[in-house]
Amino acid sequence: MFEKLQQLEERYEELGSLISDPAVLSQQSEWQKHTKAHAALMEIVETFRTYKEVLAKIAENKALLEDKLDNDFKELVEADLDELKEEKERLEKLLRIQLLPKDPNDDKNVILEIRGGTGGEEAALFAADLLKMYSRYAEKQGWRVELLSANYTDIGGFKEVIVMIEGKGAYSKLKFESGVHRVQRIPVTESGGRIHTSASTVAVLPEAEEVDIEIGPNDIRVDIFCSSGPGGQSVNTTQSAVRLTHIPTGIVVSCQDEKSQLKNKDKAMKVMRARLLEKAIDEQAGETASARKTMVGSGDRSERIRTYNFPQGRVTDHRIGLTSYRLDAVLQGDLDEFIDSLITSDQAEKLKRVD
């Protein structure tokens, strides 16, 4: 491990020199690539340097203990040595985690798609609850949420809603949220007071940049139409809604929430790139399915991942067996307990495979 970390530190230094080289600065694409690689190594290199400082202090304290010391000073040195050994173990665990292969999409923004599933109107209302939950979580993280597309129902739910969540590390935190979210409660449309089970699906896609996904000029068909709202009424009379079809794959994306045709097209293209990137990731993962499958699931949106039980005030994540009786807080965006546990479980599973 030490040798690998030493190599990473040398690479970090090399990249630091490159990004300050005038010859590289003149080539923006190269400079950006090196800057990104340099930033990606910063955290582990800083941890490694702290680790080396701790090793040096341990060696110093051991050398001191070989000399004749008075009892009080000897006790101080031994106590300091014990603390340093604990810090050494903590840093070694942290370095092993930081050495795990990093998901290249972790620092990306997120395209979040939520759809009402089984349960009709109640599922659509729950989709709206999930959107509020993720929006409030994003707000607590200091991230920005932008509505890209929405297909409303008559009583305030969503058949489908798509938002962009912009913020550092958004995908790394939200990527395990993809799947089926099940709700058990008495629907507002239920007169008999019976508890119903409904479900909504969540898909978390990393935002794809133009360099990630290349779309040929003849790959996209653009259709323009008039926007419509709940119940089919006209939102505006101008043809501002945009439907994009990726001809090679048949993927279709529509956007109608902006009054500007250009803005709708831009938003639809963001969603299209994200879906094409997801398709490419899924195809690659299919070739290495066993490596991708982890304790927290494959990210398959057909997998039931979580149940929100209103009568008991309970939320259960079925992948890691975590149950919380803080349903109200969770729906207000207090997701840290679940998200942190999912990340930890994923890391633990990856460490098992490395070991």
Buried (B, 14 or more C-beta within 10 A) or exposed (E): EEEEBEEBBEBBEEBBEBBEBEEBEEEEEBBEBBBEBBEBBEEBBEBBEBBBEBBEBBEBBEEBEEEEBEEEEBEEBBEBBEEBEEBBEEBEEBBBBBBEEEBEBBBBBBBBBBBBBBBBBBBBBBBBBBBEBBBBBBEEBEBEBEBBBBBBBEEEBBBBBBBBBBBEEBBBBBBBBBBBBBBBBBBEEEEEEEEBBBBBBBBBBBBBEEEBBEBEEEBBEEEEEEBBBBEEEEBEEEEBBBBBBBEEEEBBBBBBBBEEBEBBBBBBBBBBBBBBBBBEBEEEBEEEEEEBBBBBBBBEBEBBBBBBBBEEBBBBBBBBEBEBEEBEBBBBBBBEBBBEBBBBBBBEEBBEEEE
